Amino acid sequence: MTEQQKRYGVGVVGLDHWYAGIAAVDGLKGSTYGTCVAVAHRDEERLRAFAAERGVPHATTDYAEVVRRDDVDVVVTACTTAENVDLCLEAVRLGKPIVSVKPFVMSLQDADRLVRAVKEKGTPFISLDSSHRVNAVANRFKVWIGEGRIGKPVSATIVQRATVEGASQDWPGRRSDKTWWLDPSKVPGGGWLDHAIYQVDYLRWLFDAEVARVSGVSKTLVHPELPPELEDYGNALLEFDNGAVASVEVTWTAKPGRGLSVTQIVGSEGQLVHDATLTGKVSVTGNFDSPGGDGWTTIAAPGGRAAGGLVEHLLECLATGKQPVATIDDSRKTLAVCLAFYEAARAGKTVSL
């Protein structure tokens, strides 16, 4: 970016999805392209302390005010899913690019409303469900697959066992049984959707294919106190239109400090494994030049997410004219798969998309 190029003013709308909202504000401290100029949150006491600590010049409990501010060029929503569509529609009306909370809407009807508005206006839009696309390990896997290192991808197994305690915090370290993640009127799924929405987008992108059929199981195994509409366990079987198959088990069944995240990608000539929890390393076998020859080789995982994540990525795209790694169409397709999983699990059948 040259000295003549503008720095974008970024407004963060809500800290309900606090780890995303806080990460956006903190990431902008080192941004090449933007500055956080405003933040909104419904908890005024915590908002004021947060804004003062981070040096954000404007703080308000009025979410729409941030969207409409003249000094806000780019909107980052970290509000609840239920209120996201109207805030995004207002940002689109004003022609402001958006980095959206995940899930980005409650239903496909709302998704279609927002998709139409974004396309009519030509507004750049990307959702946090596409975060893997700026992750270093995911990008290395994408390159290796493109180079034919494991042959044709044929299957994947992803296991992510998280804790319900993460969804039971309305602020870092503060427990509550009334968070929006635990309110079925504010989010369209429970422990499976919470993180599986990332994994579904990841697999669509990694395989360069769309999910054609989905089936699976969704139920509560460990936390009977959850609302009946929300589960703590889900295991989806995804069949892609290129013939690949994936199992995606995502849960809230782990105890604090005992979560697990493992990704296994199987190809016709090799495999890729990322153990993000126990070793933090990547293991490969296939068409690799390595001491392991035809066997397994374990290496240090590439560094984490790109600095600034999707917010910095979108700002860079605006500044340089590059195309974002994902669009609102990706968010719509990913959500459709996730909602089809719940339909399939409830009915005990396979749902075609």
Buried (B, 14 or more C-beta within 10 A) or exposed (E): EEEEEEBBBBBBBBBBBBEBBBBBBEBBEEBEBBBBBBBBBBBEEBBEEBBEEBEBEBBBEEBBBBBBBEEBBBBBBBBBBBBBBBBBBBBBEBEBBBBBBBBBBBEBEBBEBBBEBBBEBEBBBBBBBBBBBBBEBBBBBBEBBEEBBBBEBBBBBBBBBBBBEBBBBBBEEEEEEEBBBBBBEBBBBBBBBBBBBBBBBBBBBBBEBBBBBBBBBBEBEBBEEBEEEBBBBBBBBBBBEEEBBBBBBBBBBBEEEEBBBBBBBBBEBBBBBBBBBEBEEBBBBBBBEBEEEEEBBBEEBBEEBBEBBBBBBBBBBBBEEEEBBBBBEBBBBBBBBBBBBBEBBEEEEEBEB
